[in-house]
Amino acid sequence: MDVSKTKSSFYRRLYVAYLIDSGLASNVPALTDVTGMPRRTAQDTIAALADLDIVCEFEQEDGARNHAGQYRIRSWGAIDRGWIAENLDSVKRVLGYP
């Protein structure tokens, strides 16, 4: 399947936001475990969510050190989270994720 970089980048952002919002992977190590993407790609993808007006914030654990905590999606902006949930298998297939 030949997929444009634009589409794969968009889908990767949607998938990462979905994983964070659903609680399946709310930090970088969990994202790399679930998706197999490199750590830097996971970090860059989280940072790029703002480009889609998806508000993602990091919550530091009380008393924790070294940035221990988790990400939370505060707003999906114009993105329909329901579409992602309904098309999750297709999104994962396009990205080549398990």
MODELLER restraints for C-alpha pairs under 7 A, 6 or more apart:
rsr = mdl.restraints
at = mdl.atoms
rsr.add(forms.Gaussian(group=physical.xy_distance, feature=features.Distance(at['CA:8:A'], at['CA:95:A']), mean=6.25, stdev=0.5))
rsr.add(forms.Gaussian(group=physical.xy_distance, feature=features.Distance(at['CA:11:A'], at['CA:91:A']), mean=6.16, stdev=0.5))
rsr.add(forms.Gaussian(group=physical.xy_distance, feature=features.Distance(at['CA:12:A'], at['CA:95:A']), mean=6.97, stdev=0.5))
rsr.add(forms.Gaussian(group=physical.xy_distance, feature=features.Distance(at['CA:13:A'], at['CA:45:A']), mean=5.86, stdev=0.5))
rsr.add(forms.Gaussian(group=physical.xy_distance, feature=features.Distance(at['CA:13:A'], at['CA:49:A']), mean=6.15, stdev=0.5))
rsr.add(forms.Gaussian(group=physical.xy_distance, feature=features.Distance(at['CA:17:A'], at['CA:73:A']), mean=6.97, stdev=0.5))
rsr.add(forms.Gaussian(group=physical.xy_distance, feature=features.Distance(at['CA:19:A'], at['CA:25:A']), mean=5.22, stdev=0.5))
rsr.add(forms.Gaussian(group=physical.xy_distance, feature=features.Distance(at['CA:19:A'], at['CA:26:A']), mean=6.90, stdev=0.5))
rsr.add(forms.Gaussian(group=physical.xy_distance, feature=features.Distance(at['CA:20:A'], at['CA:26:A']), mean=4.42, stdev=0.5))
rsr.add(forms.Gaussian(group=physical.xy_distance, feature=features.Distance(at['CA:20:A'], at['CA:71:A']), mean=6.47, stdev=0.5))
rsr.add(forms.Gaussian(group=physical.xy_distance, feature=features.Distance(at['CA:20:A'], at['CA:72:A']), mean=6.33, stdev=0.5))
rsr.add(forms.Gaussian(group=physical.xy_distance, feature=features.Distance(at['CA:20:A'], at['CA:73:A']), mean=6.82, stdev=0.5))
rsr.add(forms.Gaussian(group=physical.xy_distance, feature=features.Distance(at['CA:21:A'], at['CA:72:A']), mean=6.24, stdev=0.5))
rsr.add(forms.Gaussian(group=physical.xy_distance, feature=features.Distance(at['CA:21:A'], at['CA:73:A']), mean=5.52, stdev=0.5))
rsr.add(forms.Gaussian(group=physical.xy_distance, feature=features.Distance(at['CA:25:A'], at['CA:31:A']), mean=5.19, stdev=0.5))
rsr.add(forms.Gaussian(group=physical.xy_distance, feature=features.Distance(at['CA:26:A'], at['CA:70:A']), mean=5.12, stdev=0.5))
rsr.add(forms.Gaussian(group=physical.xy_distance, feature=features.Distance(at['CA:26:A'], at['CA:71:A']), mean=5.15, stdev=0.5))
rsr.add(forms.Gaussian(group=physical.xy_distance, feature=features.Distance(at['CA:27:A'], at['CA:70:A']), mean=5.01, stdev=0.5))
rsr.add(forms.Gaussian(group=physical.xy_distance, feature=features.Distance(at['CA:27:A'], at['CA:71:A']), mean=5.95, stdev=0.5))
rsr.add(forms.Gaussian(group=physical.xy_distance, feature=features.Distance(at['CA:28:A'], at['CA:39:A']), mean=6.66, stdev=0.5))
rsr.add(forms.Gaussian(group=physical.xy_distance, feature=features.Distance(at['CA:28:A'], at['CA:42:A']), mean=6.22, stdev=0.5))
rsr.add(forms.Gaussian(group=physical.xy_distance, feature=features.Distance(at['CA:28:A'], at['CA:43:A']), mean=6.67, stdev=0.5))
rsr.add(forms.Gaussian(group=physical.xy_distance, feature=features.Distance(at['CA:31:A'], at['CA:42:A']), mean=6.64, stdev=0.5))
rsr.add(forms.Gaussian(group=physical.xy_distance, feature=features.Distance(at['CA:32:A'], at['CA:38:A']), mean=6.14, stdev=0.5))
rsr.add(forms.Gaussian(group=physical.xy_distance, feature=features.Distance(at['CA:32:A'], at['CA:39:A']), mean=6.04, stdev=0.5))
rsr.add(forms.Gaussian(group=physical.xy_distance, feature=features.Distance(at['CA:32:A'], at['CA:42:A']), mean=6.76, stdev=0.5))
rsr.add(forms.Gaussian(group=physical.xy_distance, feature=features.Distance(at['CA:35:A'], at['CA:97:A']), mean=5.65, stdev=0.5))
rsr.add(forms.Gaussian(group=physical.xy_distance, feature=features.Distance(at['CA:35:A'], at['CA:98:A']), mean=6.72, stdev=0.5))
rsr.add(forms.Gaussian(group=physical.xy_distance, feature=features.Distance(at['CA:53:A'], at['CA:76:A']), mean=6.84, stdev=0.5))
rsr.add(forms.Gaussian(group=physical.xy_distance, feature=features.Distance(at['CA:53:A'], at['CA:77:A']), mean=5.12, stdev=0.5))
rsr.add(forms.Gaussian(group=physical.xy_distance, feature=features.Distance(at['CA:54:A'], at['CA:75:A']), mean=5.62, stdev=0.5))
rsr.add(forms.Gaussian(group=physical.xy_distance, feature=features.Distance(at['CA:54:A'], at['CA:76:A']), mean=4.59, stdev=0.5))
rsr.add(forms.Gaussian(group=physical.xy_distance, feature=features.Distance(at['CA:54:A'], at['CA:77:A']), mean=5.37, stdev=0.5))
rsr.add(forms.Gaussian(group=physical.xy_distance, feature=features.Distance(at['CA:55:A'], at['CA:73:A']), mean=5.76, stdev=0.5))
rsr.add(forms.Gaussian(group=physical.xy_distance, feature=features.Distance(at['CA:55:A'], at['CA:74:A']), mean=5.25, stdev=0.5))
rsr.add(forms.Gaussian(group=physical.xy_distance, feature=features.Distance(at['CA:55:A'], at['CA:75:A']), mean=4.97, stdev=0.5))
rsr.add(forms.Gaussian(group=physical.xy_distance, feature=features.Distance(at['CA:55:A'], at['CA:76:A']), mean=6.53, stdev=0.5))
rsr.add(forms.Gaussian(group=physical.xy_distance, feature=features.Distance(at['CA:56:A'], at['CA:71:A']), mean=6.50, stdev=0.5))
rsr.add(forms.Gaussian(group=physical.xy_distance, feature=features.Distance(at['CA:56:A'], at['CA:72:A']), mean=5.52, stdev=0.5))
rsr.add(forms.Gaussian(group=physical.xy_distance, feature=features.Distance(at['CA:56:A'], at['CA:73:A']), mean=4.41, stdev=0.5))
rsr.add(forms.Gaussian(group=physical.xy_distance, feature=features.Distance(at['CA:56:A'], at['CA:74:A']), mean=5.85, stdev=0.5))
rsr.add(forms.Gaussian(group=physical.xy_distance, feature=features.Distance(at['CA:57:A'], at['CA:71:A']), mean=5.48, stdev=0.5))
rsr.add(forms.Gaussian(group=physical.xy_distance, feature=features.Distance(at['CA:57:A'], at['CA:72:A']), mean=5.37, stdev=0.5))
rsr.add(forms.Gaussian(group=physical.xy_distance, feature=features.Distance(at['CA:57:A'], at['CA:73:A']), mean=6.49, stdev=0.5))
rsr.add(forms.Gaussian(group=physical.xy_distance, feature=features.Distance(at['CA:58:A'], at['CA:70:A']), mean=5.67, stdev=0.5))
rsr.add(forms.Gaussian(group=physical.xy_distance, feature=features.Distance(at['CA:58:A'], at['CA:71:A']), mean=4.30, stdev=0.5))
rsr.add(forms.Gaussian(group=physical.xy_distance, feature=features.Distance(at['CA:58:A'], at['CA:72:A']), mean=6.32, stdev=0.5))
rsr.add(forms.Gaussian(group=physical.xy_distance, feature=features.Distance(at['CA:59:A'], at['CA:69:A']), mean=5.52, stdev=0.5))
rsr.add(forms.Gaussian(group=physical.xy_distance, feature=features.Distance(at['CA:59:A'], at['CA:70:A']), mean=5.43, stdev=0.5))
rsr.add(forms.Gaussian(group=physical.xy_distance, feature=features.Distance(at['CA:59:A'], at['CA:71:A']), mean=6.01, stdev=0.5))
rsr.add(forms.Gaussian(group=physical.xy_distance, feature=features.Distance(at['CA:60:A'], at['CA:67:A']), mean=6.23, stdev=0.5))
rsr.add(forms.Gaussian(group=physical.xy_distance, feature=features.Distance(at['CA:60:A'], at['CA:68:A']), mean=5.89, stdev=0.5))
rsr.add(forms.Gaussian(group=physical.xy_distance, feature=features.Distance(at['CA:60:A'], at['CA:69:A']), mean=4.46, stdev=0.5))
rsr.add(forms.Gaussian(group=physical.xy_distance, feature=features.Distance(at['CA:60:A'], at['CA:70:A']), mean=6.80, stdev=0.5))
rsr.add(forms.Gaussian(group=physical.xy_distance, feature=features.Distance(at['CA:61:A'], at['CA:68:A']), mean=5.89, stdev=0.5))
rsr.add(forms.Gaussian(group=physical.xy_distance, feature=features.Distance(at['CA:61:A'], at['CA:69:A']), mean=4.75, stdev=0.5))
rsr.add(forms.Gaussian(group=physical.xy_distance, feature=features.Distance(at['CA:92:A'], at['CA:98:A']), mean=6.81, stdev=0.5))
